[in-house]
Each structure stands twice: as structure tokens, then as C-alpha cells.
């Protein structure tokens, strides 16, 4: 005796299709609102929803699934590299504390001063505190060791 397989025309299939459409619609709305959809959690939620609501008579292609998993791994590794680069930039900026730097100010004039501190503001470039001025690391043109007197 054979048992029928529920297709997309059955109530369960229609419910699955509606849930998948709702998830896709929410992702599209979030994208329109400017929300970041590139994080790991969103990727995993979409992948699980895709697998959960797939048509049993026409399952997802395993090569596509492996390709998506590989892309996910690449994104994770790139995020790790970005974090390491930020840390490296901050270490480089912190090494300048106590040293005399020459930099270009906002008017294009050359200024010189001793670096008092360094900070990293989120995704932006490290900033050095020279006297009462915040200077982006890329504006530094010369570095000198401050002599002790």
C-alpha cells in the first residue's frame, strides 16, 4: 500500500509555502529599511527556513547547500580577518603614544605634537590625541622618538 506524499496543493504544503513567503517578505522589508542582513544569525535562519519548508517531493540540491555553507564559512573567516586587522591598527596606533608626530591638519597645514593617547572608534580609522586635537592615523606624515630631558 502506498501513502500519498503531501505536495504544495495539500494544506501542509500551502502552509509551508506561506511560511517561506513570509520569511522572504520579512527579509525584503528589513533590507528596504536598511537593516543589515549580512550577519551570521540571519544567514542561518534563512538556511534553516529553506530546509524546513522545502517541498519533500523536490528537495533542495545538495550542491547548492554545500555552496551556501562554504560561503558562510568564507564570511566568518573574513570577519575574523577584519577583527585582526582592527587590532593590528590599534596596536600600531598605541605604539605612537609618547612619540612626536607631524601631521596635516584640516586646513592642510603641517602641525607637530606629542601623542597623548590613541583610540579606535568602531569601524573607523584609529585616532591619535595630539595636544587638544584628534588626528586620524592616516594624516600622520612623520614620527620621531621623543627625547627624555
Secondary structure, DSSP 8 states (H G I E B T S, - for coil): -------TTSHHHHHHHHHHHHHHHHHHHHHHTT----SHHHHHHHHHHHHHTS-TTS---HHHHHHHHHHHHHHHHHHHHHHHHHHHHHHHHHTTTTSEEEEE-TTS-EEEEEEEEEE--TTS--EEEETTEEEEGGGEEEEE-----
